[in-house]
Amino acid sequence: MRVVFFLAVLILVALVGYVGITGYFLAHAAVGLLKVGAISTLLATAEPPTSPFGLGYRGDPTTALALPFQTVTLDMPLGPTEAWLVPAASPEAGRAIYVHGIAGAREDGYRALSILHAAGWSVLLISYRNDSGAPASPEGTYGFGLTEWPDLEAAVTQMAPGEADRVLVVAESMGGAILGQFLAQSPLASRVQAVALDSPATSFAAVIDHLATQGDKPLPGLVAATARQILPFKTPLPLAMAEVAATYRAFPGPLFIAHGSTDRIVPQGPSQALAASRSAPTVTLWTEADHLGSYAKDPVAYSAAFRDFLEQIGG
Protein backbone atom coordinates (compact mmCIF):
# COMPACT_ATOMS: atom_id res chain seq x y z
CA MET A 1 0.00 0.00 0.00
CA ARG A 2 2.88 2.33 0.82
CA VAL A 3 4.36 1.79 -2.65
CA VAL A 4 1.03 2.56 -4.28
CA PHE A 5 0.72 5.70 -2.18
CA PHE A 6 4.16 6.94 -3.16
CA LEU A 7 3.49 6.17 -6.82
CA ALA A 8 0.27 8.15 -6.62
CA VAL A 9 2.12 11.08 -5.03
CA LEU A 10 4.82 10.94 -7.71
CA ILE A 11 2.21 10.92 -10.47
CA LEU A 12 0.39 13.84 -8.86
CA VAL A 13 3.62 15.83 -8.50
CA ALA A 14 4.55 15.08 -12.11
CA LEU A 15 1.08 16.12 -13.27
CA VAL A 16 1.17 19.38 -11.33
CA GLY A 17 4.68 20.04 -12.61
CA TYR A 18 3.67 19.36 -16.21
CA VAL A 19 0.60 21.60 -16.02
CA GLY A 20 2.50 24.39 -14.27
CA ILE A 21 5.50 24.38 -16.59
CA THR A 22 3.46 23.97 -19.76
CA GLY A 23 1.01 26.64 -18.61
CA TYR A 24 3.91 29.01 -17.93
CA PHE A 25 5.35 28.57 -21.40
CA LEU A 26 1.90 28.92 -22.96
CA ALA A 27 1.37 32.22 -21.12
CA HIS A 28 4.82 33.32 -22.27
CA ALA A 29 3.99 32.43 -25.88
CA ALA A 30 0.61 34.17 -25.73
CA VAL A 31 2.13 37.38 -24.40
CA GLY A 32 4.91 37.03 -26.97
CA LEU A 33 2.38 37.22 -29.77
CA LEU A 34 1.67 40.79 -28.69
CA LYS A 35 5.29 41.87 -29.12
CA VAL A 36 5.58 44.17 -32.12
CA GLY A 37 6.93 42.13 -35.04
CA ALA A 38 6.46 38.72 -33.41
CA ILE A 39 3.38 37.55 -35.30
CA SER A 40 4.60 38.74 -38.70
CA THR A 41 6.48 35.48 -39.24
CA LEU A 42 3.28 33.44 -38.82
CA LEU A 43 1.54 35.33 -41.61
CA ALA A 44 4.53 35.87 -43.89
CA THR A 45 4.51 34.50 -47.44
CA ALA A 46 7.51 33.37 -49.47
CA GLU A 47 6.91 36.10 -52.06
CA PRO A 48 4.90 39.31 -51.66
CA PRO A 49 1.55 38.83 -53.43
CA THR A 50 0.95 40.67 -56.70
CA SER A 51 -2.82 40.69 -56.19
CA PRO A 52 -4.09 43.59 -54.08
CA PHE A 53 -6.44 41.10 -52.41
CA GLY A 54 -3.56 38.97 -51.10
CA LEU A 55 -2.37 39.30 -47.49
CA GLY A 56 0.90 41.17 -47.46
CA TYR A 57 0.32 43.18 -50.63
CA ARG A 58 1.72 46.69 -50.39
CA GLY A 59 0.78 49.66 -52.58
CA ASP A 60 -1.57 52.63 -52.39
CA PRO A 61 -5.20 52.48 -53.62
CA THR A 62 -4.36 53.99 -57.01
CA THR A 63 -1.57 51.48 -57.64
CA ALA A 64 -3.66 48.58 -56.36
CA LEU A 65 -7.18 49.29 -57.63
CA ALA A 66 -6.85 52.41 -59.82
CA LEU A 67 -8.89 54.35 -57.25
CA PRO A 68 -8.19 58.01 -56.46
CA PHE A 69 -7.47 58.68 -52.79
CA GLN A 70 -6.37 61.36 -50.38
CA THR A 71 -3.80 61.03 -47.61
CA VAL A 72 -5.27 62.52 -44.45
CA THR A 73 -3.73 62.99 -41.03
CA LEU A 74 -5.59 61.81 -37.94
CA ASP A 75 -4.89 63.30 -34.51
CA MET A 76 -4.32 60.09 -32.55
CA PRO A 77 -3.31 60.06 -28.87
CA LEU A 78 0.35 59.17 -29.53
CA GLY A 79 0.70 61.66 -32.36
CA PRO A 80 -0.40 62.49 -35.92
CA THR A 81 -0.98 59.36 -38.02
CA GLU A 82 -1.66 59.08 -41.74
CA ALA A 83 -4.67 57.33 -43.27
CA TRP A 84 -5.99 56.88 -46.81
CA LEU A 85 -9.41 58.25 -47.71
CA VAL A 86 -10.97 56.75 -50.84
CA PRO A 87 -14.02 58.88 -51.67
CA ALA A 88 -17.15 57.46 -53.24
CA ALA A 89 -17.23 57.81 -57.02
CA SER A 90 -20.99 58.41 -57.09
CA PRO A 91 -23.47 60.00 -54.67
CA GLU A 92 -22.24 58.73 -51.32
CA ALA A 93 -24.18 55.75 -49.94
CA GLY A 94 -22.31 55.83 -46.64
CA ARG A 95 -18.97 56.15 -44.91
CA ALA A 96 -16.78 53.29 -43.72
CA ILE A 97 -13.57 52.83 -41.72
CA TYR A 98 -11.24 49.85 -42.14
CA VAL A 99 -9.21 48.60 -39.14
CA HIS A 100 -6.55 45.97 -39.88
CA GLY A 101 -5.30 43.26 -37.54
CA ILE A 102 -2.10 42.69 -35.62
CA ALA A 103 1.01 43.23 -37.78
CA GLY A 104 -1.25 44.20 -40.70
CA ALA A 105 -1.54 47.37 -42.76
CA ARG A 106 -4.05 49.62 -44.48
CA GLU A 107 -3.64 47.61 -47.68
CA ASP A 108 -5.25 44.57 -46.06
CA GLY A 109 -8.54 46.44 -46.44
CA TYR A 110 -8.59 46.23 -50.23
CA ARG A 111 -10.92 43.24 -50.23
CA ALA A 112 -13.58 45.21 -48.37
CA LEU A 113 -12.70 48.43 -50.19
CA SER A 114 -13.42 46.91 -53.61
CA ILE A 115 -16.93 45.89 -52.53
CA LEU A 116 -17.68 49.09 -50.64
CA HIS A 117 -16.48 51.41 -53.40
CA ALA A 118 -18.60 49.59 -55.98
CA ALA A 119 -21.60 50.10 -53.66
CA GLY A 120 -20.98 53.85 -53.39
CA TRP A 121 -19.26 54.06 -50.01
CA SER A 122 -16.40 56.35 -49.02
CA VAL A 123 -13.73 54.38 -47.13
CA LEU A 124 -11.03 55.47 -44.68
CA LEU A 125 -8.19 52.94 -44.30
CA ILE A 126 -6.33 53.70 -41.09
CA SER A 127 -3.03 52.97 -39.41
CA TYR A 128 -2.65 52.96 -35.62
CA ARG A 129 0.06 52.80 -33.00
CA ASN A 130 3.00 50.47 -33.74
CA ASP A 131 2.25 50.39 -37.48
CA SER A 132 5.00 51.22 -39.92
CA GLY A 133 5.12 55.02 -40.14
CA ALA A 134 2.85 55.47 -37.11
CA PRO A 135 3.89 56.38 -33.55
CA ALA A 136 5.26 53.49 -31.53
CA SER A 137 3.87 52.68 -28.10
CA PRO A 138 6.42 53.07 -25.28
CA GLU A 139 6.03 49.44 -24.21
CA GLY A 140 6.60 48.05 -27.70
CA THR A 141 3.58 45.76 -27.59
CA TYR A 142 0.11 45.54 -29.03
CA GLY A 143 -2.69 45.81 -26.50
CA PHE A 144 -5.32 43.50 -28.04
CA GLY A 145 -7.58 46.54 -28.37
CA LEU A 146 -7.12 47.72 -24.78
CA THR A 147 -4.66 50.44 -25.82
CA GLU A 148 -5.53 50.93 -29.50
CA TRP A 149 -9.23 51.83 -29.34
CA PRO A 150 -8.59 55.60 -28.85
CA ASP A 151 -6.81 55.53 -32.23
CA LEU A 152 -10.03 54.28 -33.81
CA GLU A 153 -11.89 57.04 -31.98
CA ALA A 154 -9.82 59.60 -33.92
CA ALA A 155 -10.90 57.93 -37.17
CA VAL A 156 -14.57 57.97 -36.18
CA THR A 157 -14.22 61.66 -35.37
CA GLN A 158 -12.91 62.18 -38.91
CA MET A 159 -15.64 60.23 -40.71
CA ALA A 160 -18.58 60.96 -38.40
CA PRO A 161 -17.84 64.42 -36.93
CA GLY A 162 -21.42 65.24 -35.91
CA GLU A 163 -23.69 63.58 -33.39
CA ALA A 164 -26.12 62.64 -36.17
CA ASP A 165 -23.40 61.15 -38.40
CA ARG A 166 -23.04 57.38 -38.71
CA VAL A 167 -20.28 55.10 -39.98
CA LEU A 168 -19.70 51.43 -40.82
CA VAL A 169 -16.55 49.92 -39.31
CA VAL A 170 -14.85 46.95 -41.00
CA ALA A 171 -12.44 45.22 -38.62
CA GLU A 172 -10.23 42.18 -39.13
CA SER A 173 -8.39 39.96 -36.63
CA MET A 174 -7.21 42.13 -33.70
CA GLY A 175 -9.10 44.97 -35.35
CA GLY A 176 -12.18 43.20 -33.97
CA ALA A 177 -10.77 43.57 -30.46
CA ILE A 178 -9.99 47.25 -31.10
CA LEU A 179 -13.50 47.95 -32.37
CA GLY A 180 -15.06 45.98 -29.50
CA GLN A 181 -13.20 48.06 -26.92
CA PHE A 182 -14.20 51.24 -28.77
CA LEU A 183 -17.86 50.22 -28.71
CA ALA A 184 -17.62 49.43 -25.01
CA GLN A 185 -15.68 52.51 -23.90
CA SER A 186 -15.91 55.43 -26.34
CA PRO A 187 -18.50 58.21 -26.00
CA LEU A 188 -18.66 58.10 -29.82
CA ALA A 189 -19.75 54.45 -29.94
CA SER A 190 -23.30 55.34 -31.00
CA ARG A 191 -21.94 56.75 -34.26
CA VAL A 192 -21.18 53.22 -35.47
CA GLN A 193 -24.26 52.05 -37.37
CA ALA A 194 -22.95 48.68 -38.58
CA VAL A 195 -19.99 46.34 -38.12
CA ALA A 196 -18.23 43.91 -40.45
CA LEU A 197 -15.77 41.41 -38.95
CA ASP A 198 -13.33 38.96 -40.54
CA SER A 199 -11.55 36.40 -38.33
CA PRO A 200 -12.31 38.63 -35.34
CA ALA A 201 -10.29 38.34 -32.16
CA THR A 202 -13.03 38.87 -29.59
CA SER A 203 -11.43 37.01 -26.67
CA PHE A 204 -7.81 36.74 -25.54
CA ALA A 205 -8.76 33.78 -23.38
CA ALA A 206 -10.08 32.00 -26.47
CA VAL A 207 -6.78 32.62 -28.24
CA ILE A 208 -4.96 30.98 -25.31
CA ASP A 209 -7.37 28.02 -25.39
CA HIS A 210 -6.76 27.71 -29.13
CA LEU A 211 -2.98 27.74 -28.69
CA ALA A 212 -3.27 25.07 -25.99
CA THR A 213 -5.02 22.65 -28.34
CA GLN A 214 -2.29 22.87 -30.98
CA GLY A 215 0.41 20.22 -30.92
CA ASP A 216 -1.75 17.49 -29.34
CA LYS A 217 -0.47 18.14 -25.83
CA PRO A 218 -2.39 16.39 -23.01
CA LEU A 219 -4.82 18.26 -20.76
CA PRO A 220 -5.09 21.38 -22.95
CA GLY A 221 -7.98 22.83 -20.96
CA LEU A 222 -6.11 22.62 -17.66
CA VAL A 223 -2.95 24.00 -19.24
CA ALA A 224 -4.87 26.94 -20.73
CA ALA A 225 -6.56 27.68 -17.39
CA THR A 226 -3.15 27.70 -15.71
CA ALA A 227 -1.75 30.00 -18.39
CA ARG A 228 -4.57 32.47 -17.81
CA GLN A 229 -3.71 32.55 -14.09
CA ILE A 230 -0.05 33.24 -14.91
CA LEU A 231 -0.77 36.06 -17.40
CA PRO A 232 -0.89 38.89 -14.81
CA PHE A 233 2.68 38.01 -13.82
CA LYS A 234 3.85 38.17 -17.46
CA THR A 235 2.36 41.48 -18.59
CA PRO A 236 0.90 44.65 -17.05
CA LEU A 237 -1.88 44.59 -19.65
CA PRO A 238 -5.25 43.69 -18.05
CA LEU A 239 -5.85 40.95 -20.61
CA ALA A 240 -8.71 39.53 -18.56
CA MET A 241 -10.61 42.59 -19.85
CA ALA A 242 -9.81 41.73 -23.48
CA GLU A 243 -13.22 40.15 -23.98
CA VAL A 244 -15.67 41.90 -26.33
CA ALA A 245 -18.11 39.17 -27.43
CA ALA A 246 -20.79 40.52 -25.09
CA THR A 247 -20.37 43.98 -26.61
CA TYR A 248 -20.96 42.64 -30.11
CA ARG A 249 -23.83 40.50 -28.88
CA ALA A 250 -25.57 43.65 -27.62
CA PHE A 251 -24.69 45.78 -30.66
CA PRO A 252 -28.06 46.81 -32.15
CA GLY A 253 -26.96 47.38 -35.74
CA PRO A 254 -26.32 44.94 -38.62
CA LEU A 255 -23.29 42.67 -38.20
CA PHE A 256 -21.26 40.68 -40.75
CA ILE A 257 -18.89 37.89 -39.71
CA ALA A 258 -16.60 35.79 -41.92
CA HIS A 259 -14.36 33.18 -40.32
CA GLY A 260 -12.51 30.03 -41.37
CA SER A 261 -12.43 26.74 -39.49
CA THR A 262 -8.66 26.18 -39.98
CA ASP A 263 -7.64 29.54 -38.50
CA ARG A 264 -4.30 29.00 -36.76
CA ILE A 265 -4.48 32.17 -34.69
CA VAL A 266 -8.09 32.97 -33.77
CA PRO A 267 -10.58 30.10 -33.30
CA GLN A 268 -13.80 30.09 -35.29
CA GLY A 269 -15.96 28.83 -32.40
CA PRO A 270 -16.40 32.16 -30.58
CA SER A 271 -17.49 33.82 -33.84
CA GLN A 272 -20.12 31.15 -34.42
CA ALA A 273 -21.34 31.44 -30.83
CA LEU A 274 -21.55 35.21 -31.18
CA ALA A 275 -23.59 34.99 -34.38
CA ALA A 276 -25.97 32.46 -32.83
CA SER A 277 -26.53 34.66 -29.76
CA ARG A 278 -27.51 37.85 -31.59
CA SER A 279 -31.06 39.06 -32.13
CA ALA A 280 -30.10 41.97 -34.43
CA PRO A 281 -29.52 41.36 -38.18
CA THR A 282 -26.45 39.18 -38.70
CA VAL A 283 -24.91 37.92 -41.96
CA THR A 284 -22.34 35.11 -41.69
CA LEU A 285 -19.90 33.30 -43.95
CA TRP A 286 -18.23 30.18 -42.56
CA THR A 287 -15.40 28.68 -44.62
CA GLU A 288 -12.56 26.20 -44.18
CA ALA A 289 -9.96 28.95 -44.57
CA ASP A 290 -6.98 29.92 -42.43
CA HIS A 291 -6.70 33.30 -40.72
CA LEU A 292 -8.20 36.06 -42.89
CA GLY A 293 -8.43 33.59 -45.78
CA SER A 294 -12.19 33.41 -46.31
CA TYR A 295 -12.17 35.86 -49.23
CA ALA A 296 -9.41 33.93 -51.00
CA LYS A 297 -11.23 30.66 -50.34
CA ASP A 298 -14.41 31.81 -52.07
CA PRO A 299 -14.38 35.42 -53.32
CA VAL A 300 -17.78 35.06 -55.00
CA ALA A 301 -19.50 33.86 -51.82
CA TYR A 302 -17.66 36.43 -49.72
CA SER A 303 -18.66 39.32 -51.99
CA ALA A 304 -22.27 38.14 -52.17
CA ALA A 305 -22.52 37.83 -48.37
CA PHE A 306 -20.96 41.25 -47.87
CA ARG A 307 -23.38 42.84 -50.35
CA ASP A 308 -26.27 41.20 -48.49
CA PHE A 309 -24.93 42.78 -45.33
CA LEU A 310 -24.78 46.23 -46.98
CA GLU A 311 -28.41 45.82 -48.00
CA GLN A 312 -29.24 45.26 -44.31
CA ILE A 313 -27.75 48.69 -43.58
CA GLY A 314 -29.78 50.32 -46.31
CA GLY A 315 -27.26 53.07 -47.00
Helices and strands as residue ranges (DSSP letters): H 2-32, H 40-43, H 61-65, E 70-76, E 79-86, E 94-99, G 106-109, H 110-118, E 121-126, H 149-159, E 167-172, H 174-185, G 189-191, E 192-198, H 204-213, H 220-234, G 239-241, H 245-250, E 255-260, H 269-277, E 282-287, H 294-297, H 299-313
